[in-house]
Amino acid sequence: MTHEPKGSKPGSIHERHQSTRANTIPSVEFSIPPSVLDPPVQKIVSQCPLRRTQNGDAQEKSVANEDYCAAPNDEEAQSFVTDEVTYPEGGRQAWLVVLGSFCGTIVAFGMMNTVGIFQAYVSEHQLKDYNESTIGWIFGLYVFLSFFCGIQIGPIFDAHGPRMLILAGSILMSASMLLLGLCTQYWHFMLCFGFVGGLGTSLIFTPAISTIGHFFLAKRGNATGIAAAGGSLGGIIFPIMLQRLFPAIGFAWATRIMGFIFIFNCSIAVLFTRSRLPPKPGQSVMPDLRIFKDPSFALLTAAIYFMEWGLFVPITYLTSFAMASGAITPAFSYQLIAIMNAGSCIGRWAPGYIADKLGRFNSMIAALALCSASTIMLWLPASILEPTKSADATTIKALTIVYTLIFGFASGSNISLTPVCVGQLCDTNEYGRYYATCYTVVSFGTLTGIPIAGSLVQAARGRFWGVVIWTGLCYIVALGCFICSRACKVGWKLGVKF
């Protein structure tokens, strides 16, 4: 047995596989990894500082084909790559998504824009023994669930995409409308229209609007406006259709035909609507209420809260106001909702296009100012006047028509621009979460807005001036909150595009 040492003669040891410093900045430490056995699929390569050699007269780069400047777990390198998100801003796939979203909003927003027709009809027929405030809770619940359910739908969209959500919403919306003709009792309408319809609307419109942000950034306002215009198109077609079908074939078959239209449009929405960006790693399906620590987002949420508090009052009660005024025939009163949505159809697209040029918040503030002014200057005088003379009746009718058109145009951006404004305050991967969290808070305003308006009608003994003042005040407060939210980001200068 020998005692000779085995192996080569000891000499200077070169630790070639140890991690070496790749920078000289003490606050940012990252090293070249000792192994090149990591998966070659997604190598994270960032710009590394140049390191001087020992003789001090040359510089060499720290990056090679098989060596990385930062390890895959390096948070700084990850965020650097994640921030470089590209958007198609067009192309066949992107515009097919807009088409799918457009058809989805025909159903969701089209139904929402037609609640005034159903409110006016059932209050005179099936639910004529109930007061306005009690009936208002049916439609208040519908609008509330349309927004409130986003607390889970938005994060689920972020994690799993829109297709299954829209499919589930399509089934609920179609079932709600097909079964509505069988409703005869108050609780029937509350369950079928308020609960099932509200949940189905939320399942459709939350992912349909959120998915636009995956394909557009610079043109996001324009694309969202085009998609949201589907709701105005539905709001034009459905009231006119129902006005003709109610006396011709009855309430039951009129709503069934509307249900078949829902099935057709929902099929297109399910086929074309999809997401593009991957979910954020480690993302949960619960909303993060810490985002309200951002004062701009908190003020924006308050602004949308008051805006939606006022928005659904004219949509719901304009037809009832016209019929009660004595200056407008019942047939034309039903057509006012279609006129409002005709203005809204342009108002959802045009402000979105202008917003991409002049700023999303700037365009929204201008629209809210127009909503406030038209409500106080046009609808309020129409609600105070009494048609004792033919001239007064003509004045009431003229003021109502002009208000319907202007408010329809101005309020169109209330739906199309608010998602874009929310998206301007957050990262794209968090867009669904921010949007859903915002509208969860907003939903509580929509739950009470319509019943409050019904109570004001009762308190004024059938007159609508109290409802008008309520609507105007809501828009004025919303305008102030929007201005303050903008100021938190860019200050009080008017010429800044934001």
Summary of the structure (lengths in Angstrom):
residues: 498
radius of gyration: 28.8
end to end distance: 85.6
largest distance: 128.6
contacts: 1764
relative contact order: 0.13
helix: 70%
strand: 1%
